[in-house]
Amino acid sequence: MPEVVIAGLWLVLHVLEGRGYEWFPLAAAAAWGSHLLADAIFGRIPLLILGGRRVGFTFKTGGRVDAAVTWVLSVGCLPLAWWALGGPGL
């Protein structure tokens, strides 16, 4: 349920405020969002918050689309990982 996740991330943001962990809720939201996107591509997600009609593409996991998405995301994350580990900025 998205409202529970959003409330939890908001709470974490305010609990961690000023402690150097303000990045955590944004990272968690990005992870959750990418999980929902993958569910929409390779399965189905509810159209409404509390359920109802489900939408999605239902591509086969382990197929060509899965391999392409994995490759693109892996290559796309390399510059971010380099920057996060202290490399020169983007």
PEPEPE-V14444 format. One record per pair of residues at least 12 apart in sequence whose ideal C-beta (glycine too) atoms are under 6 Angstrom apart, sorted by the first residue. I is the first residue (numbers start at 1). J is the second residue. If there is no record, write none. Layout:
I_J ; I_J
This chain:
2_49 ; 5_32 ; 9_25 ; 9_28 ; 9_29 ; 12_25 ; 13_25 ; 40_56 ; 41_57 ; 41_59 ; 42_59 ; 42_61 ; 43_56 ; 44_56
